[in-house]
Amino acid sequence: MTYYFEDIEIGETAELGTHLFTEEDILSFARRFDPQRFHVDPVAAKDSLFGGLCASGWHTASVWMRLMVRHQAALAARSGSEAFAHQARLGASPGFRQLKWLKPVYPGDTIAYRSTITEKVELDSRPGWGLVCTLAEGFNQKGEPVISFVGQVFVERRSPRK
């Protein structure tokens, strides 16, 4: 369920789920979207800075997005059709900032993803909307951070700001 801008609280955290990165998944994604040698060639990857095949950072970010969408859909399904009809609309995202790929993700790594509300911005230019900022993070099975970024999305207000 998407809450209205007024209902969202800074500090709210959503655990989005986990993803196991397999060699097959890493190779498939990289061949299509990021064909650098350390993502597509296990032999050549051994001589790279990473010492072995690793997932594209874009792959780790894409999995975060898939899990976020799945999380939102699960919340909407649990809220029921009547509540769904009254939920706030999400607007476009004006982008993200501070993207950091902190550690390589190797085949066999399981990454746990979460999202935490960090900021709400009142918008004079868009009285029916607010801007919500979230810290998106992923942690490997050792608890080490592997990715983080700040995402932004417009969220409908219950009452337009005057």
C-alpha positions as CSV (number, residue, x, y, z in Angstrom):
1,M,0.0,0.0,0.0
2,T,1.3,3.4,-0.9
3,Y,0.7,5.9,1.9
4,Y,0.0,9.5,1.4
5,F,2.8,11.9,1.8
6,E,1.4,13.1,5.2
7,D,1.4,9.5,6.5
8,I,5.0,8.6,5.7
9,E,7.4,8.9,8.7
10,I,11.1,9.5,8.5
11,G,13.0,6.4,9.8
12,E,10.4,3.8,8.5
13,T,12.3,0.8,7.2
14,A,11.1,-1.9,4.8
15,E,12.9,-5.2,4.6
16,L,12.5,-6.0,0.9
17,G,13.8,-9.6,0.8
18,T,16.9,-11.4,-0.4
19,H,18.4,-12.5,-3.7
20,L,21.0,-15.3,-4.4
21,F,23.3,-14.2,-7.2
22,T,24.3,-17.3,-9.2
23,E,27.0,-17.5,-11.8
24,E,24.3,-18.1,-14.4
25,D,22.4,-15.0,-13.4
26,I,25.5,-12.9,-13.3
27,L,26.6,-14.0,-16.8
28,S,23.1,-13.6,-18.3
29,F,22.6,-10.1,-17.0
30,A,26.2,-9.0,-17.9
31,R,26.0,-10.4,-21.4
32,R,22.9,-8.3,-22.0
33,F,23.7,-5.1,-20.1
34,D,27.3,-4.8,-18.8
35,P,29.6,-7.0,-20.9
36,Q,32.8,-6.1,-19.1
37,R,35.3,-9.0,-18.8
38,F,35.0,-9.4,-15.0
39,H,31.2,-9.9,-15.5
40,V,31.2,-12.2,-18.5
41,D,34.4,-14.2,-18.5
42,P,35.2,-16.3,-15.4
43,V,38.7,-17.0,-16.6
44,A,39.6,-13.4,-17.5
45,A,37.9,-12.2,-14.2
46,K,40.6,-14.0,-12.2
47,D,43.1,-11.5,-13.5
48,S,40.9,-8.5,-12.7
49,L,40.9,-6.2,-9.8
50,F,38.1,-8.3,-8.3
51,G,39.9,-11.7,-8.5
52,G,37.0,-13.5,-10.0
53,L,33.6,-13.2,-11.7
54,C,31.3,-10.7,-10.0
55,A,27.9,-9.2,-10.6
56,S,27.5,-5.9,-12.4
57,G,26.6,-3.1,-10.0
58,W,23.6,-2.4,-12.3
59,H,22.5,-6.0,-11.6
60,T,22.6,-5.4,-7.9
61,A,20.6,-2.2,-8.3
62,S,18.1,-3.9,-10.6
63,V,17.4,-6.6,-8.1
64,W,16.7,-3.9,-5.5
65,M,14.1,-2.4,-7.8
66,R,12.4,-5.7,-8.5
67,L,12.2,-6.5,-4.8
68,M,10.8,-3.0,-4.0
69,V,8.1,-3.4,-6.6
70,R,7.3,-6.8,-5.3
71,H,7.1,-5.4,-1.7
72,Q,4.8,-2.6,-2.8
73,A,2.5,-5.1,-4.6
74,A,2.4,-7.4,-1.6
75,L,1.4,-4.5,0.6
76,A,-1.4,-3.5,-1.8
77,A,-2.7,-7.1,-2.0
78,R,-2.8,-7.4,1.8
79,S,-4.7,-4.1,2.1
80,G,-7.6,-5.3,0.0
81,S,-9.4,-3.8,-3.0
82,E,-11.3,-1.1,-1.1
83,A,-8.1,0.2,0.5
84,F,-6.3,-0.1,-2.8
85,A,-8.9,2.2,-4.4
86,H,-8.1,4.9,-1.8
87,Q,-4.3,4.7,-1.7
88,A,-2.0,7.5,-2.8
89,R,-0.5,7.6,-6.3
90,L,3.2,7.5,-6.8
91,G,4.6,10.0,-9.3
92,A,7.8,9.9,-11.3
93,S,11.2,9.6,-9.7
94,P,13.4,12.6,-10.3
95,G,16.3,10.3,-10.0
96,F,18.8,9.0,-7.4
97,R,22.0,10.2,-5.9
98,Q,25.0,9.0,-4.0
99,L,25.1,5.6,-5.7
100,K,27.9,3.5,-4.2
101,W,28.9,0.0,-5.1
102,L,30.8,-0.8,-1.9
103,K,31.9,-4.5,-2.3
104,P,31.8,-6.9,-5.2
105,V,29.0,-9.4,-5.3
106,Y,30.2,-12.9,-6.3
107,P,28.4,-16.0,-7.4
108,G,26.9,-17.6,-4.3
109,D,26.4,-14.3,-2.4
110,T,22.9,-13.7,-1.0
111,I,22.1,-10.0,-0.8
112,A,19.5,-8.7,1.7
113,Y,17.9,-5.4,0.6
114,R,16.1,-2.7,2.5
115,S,14.7,0.8,2.1
116,T,14.6,3.5,4.8
117,I,12.7,6.8,4.6
118,T,15.3,9.5,5.2
119,E,13.6,12.8,4.1
120,K,10.3,14.4,3.1
121,V,10.3,17.6,1.1
122,E,7.3,19.9,0.8
123,L,7.0,21.2,-2.7
124,D,5.7,24.7,-3.4
125,S,5.9,24.0,-7.1
126,R,3.7,20.9,-6.9
127,P,1.0,21.5,-4.2
128,G,-0.6,18.1,-4.7
129,W,2.7,16.2,-4.2
130,G,5.6,15.8,-1.8
131,L,9.0,14.3,-2.5
132,V,10.1,11.3,-0.4
133,C,13.7,10.3,-0.2
134,T,14.8,6.8,0.8
135,L,18.2,5.2,1.5
136,A,18.3,1.9,-0.4
137,E,20.8,-0.6,0.8
138,G,22.0,-4.2,0.1
139,F,24.0,-6.4,2.5
140,N,25.8,-9.7,1.8
141,Q,25.5,-12.8,3.9
142,K,28.3,-11.5,6.1
143,G,26.4,-8.3,6.9
144,E,28.7,-6.2,4.7
145,P,27.2,-3.4,2.7
146,V,27.5,-4.0,-1.0
147,I,25.3,-1.2,-2.5
148,S,23.6,2.0,-1.3
149,F,21.9,4.9,-3.0
150,V,19.4,7.6,-2.2
151,G,16.3,7.3,-4.2
152,Q,13.5,9.9,-4.7
153,V,9.9,9.7,-5.6
154,F,6.9,12.0,-5.8
155,V,4.1,10.9,-3.5
156,E,0.5,12.2,-3.7
157,R,-0.6,14.4,-0.8
158,R,-4.0,13.7,0.9
159,S,-4.7,17.4,0.8
160,P,-3.0,19.8,-1.7
161,R,-0.7,22.2,0.0
162,K,-1.8,25.9,-0.2
